Amino acid sequence: MSLLFFEPGPCPERNVKMSNENRVSEVRTSQREPEREQRIFSFKATQFVWLLFGILEALIALRIGLKLIGANPDSPIVALIYGFTYLFLFPFEGLVASPTAGSSMVLELSSMFAMLIYGLIAWAVERTIWLIFYRPRGSVVAVTETSTSESHTPR
């Protein structure tokens, strides 16, 4: 008779129990992956960097679109987007001329340039985190224990 048990958890473990008439054997195998937590941290940290810079890039793109269609700057949501993105765009203000059409439609080329620069900064931060914290996957360490016991049963 052979039974196979799997136990959930961070270290996968396998138990096999076999029984003959008078002999019981148990084999227990556990695996451990060194530095797994550090790899997970580096992966999560780089995801977080891309999330933050992705939100910033999306808001800047939204600002460009709103300026292009001539959205009302007195609208609360438009004012919020303009105010928040201005914090990140003021270093690029006046970098290049912004073509206008009519009195309110503006193509902010400096904002497009800022998106390019912030994308490069995000890439540099992500690569730096990866270089500092990432550890390549090593070999999986496996431990196997075998125990045998004999049981005497009366006939």
N, C-alpha and C positions, 0 to 999 in steps of 0.2 A: 504494500500500500504506500503510495507516495502523495504527499501534500505539499503545495507550494503556497507560501504566504508572502505578500508584499506589504511593507509598512510605509505609509506616506511620510514625508519629511525632507529636510535638506540633504540628507545622505541616503540615497536609495539603498535599501537593504533587502537581501533575499534569504529566506529561510527554507530549507528543504529538510523534511523529516521522513525517514524511511524506517520501516519496521519489518523485521523478519520475525520468526516465532519468538526468539529469545534475545534479539539484538535490536537496539534502537540507535540510529545515527542521526546527528543533526549537523548541518553545514550552514554556517552563517557568513554571508559575504556583505561587506559594506564598502561604499566608495566615497572618497572625499576628493574634491577638486580644489587644489590650493589657489589662493588669491582670487577666488570667485567673487567675493564681496567687493573687492577693489575694482574689478572689471565692471560689475553692475553699477558701482558708484560713478565710474568714468562715463559709462553709457548714459546714465540718467542726467549727469551734469551737462553733457554735450546736448542732450535733448532739451534741457532747460534753456541753455544759451540760444539754441535755434528757435525755441518758442518765443522768448522775449524779443529777439531781433525780428522774428517773423511778424509779431504783433506791431512792432514799430514800423516795419516796412509797409504793412497793410494800411496803417493809419496815414503814413505819408502818401501812399498811392491814393487813398481816399481823399486826402487834402488836394492832391493834384487834380483829381476828377472833379471835386467840388469847385475849385477855382476855375477849371476849364469850362464848366457849364454855367458859371456865374451865380453860384448859390448865395442866398441871402446871409451875410455875415452876422445879422442880428438874431438869426434863429439859434435857439439854445444849443442844439446838437452840433450845428456848424461851428458856433463860437467855441464849444468845448474841444472839437477836433482841431480847430485852428490854434487855440491856446496851448493845447498839449503838444502838438507837433512843432510849434514855434520854439519850444525849449530845445529841440534837437536840430532845428534848421537855422537858428540865428547865426551859427558860425559860417554858414554857406550863403547867407543873405548878400545879395549884390555881387555874387561871384560872376555871373553872366547875366546879360539882359534877358528880361522875360517879355516875349511878344504878347501883345494884347489885341483883342478884337472888341471894338465897342468900348463901353466904359467899365464893364465888370468881368468880362471873360479874359482870363490870364493863363498862359502856359508857363508854369514855374520850372524852368530848366534847371535852376539851382537845386530844387527839391529832387529832381531826377538824379542829379549828380550826387546829392546826399544819400539817396537810396543805394547807389553803387558803392559809395564809401562805407556805409553802414553794413552792407553785405560783406565787404572785404574784412571789416573789423570783426564781424560775427565769425567768419571763417577762421581768422587768425586766433581768436579766443578759443574756438572749438578745438583747433589743432593743438594749441598750447595745453589745454586741459588733457587732451588725449596723450600728448607726449609726456606730461608729468605723471599722470595717474594710471594710465593703462598698463597692464602687465599681460604679456601674451599667455595664452592658455598652455599650461604645462601638462605633463602627463597626469592622468587620473590615478590616485593612490587607492589601491584595493587591498582589503584585508580579508582573509578567509580563515575562519575558525571551524574546526571539526571536532565534535565530541561524540564519543561512542559509549554507550552503557549497555550492560547486559542485565536483563531482568529474568529472574528465575520464577517461573510460575509452576505451582504444583499441578500434577496431572491427576 
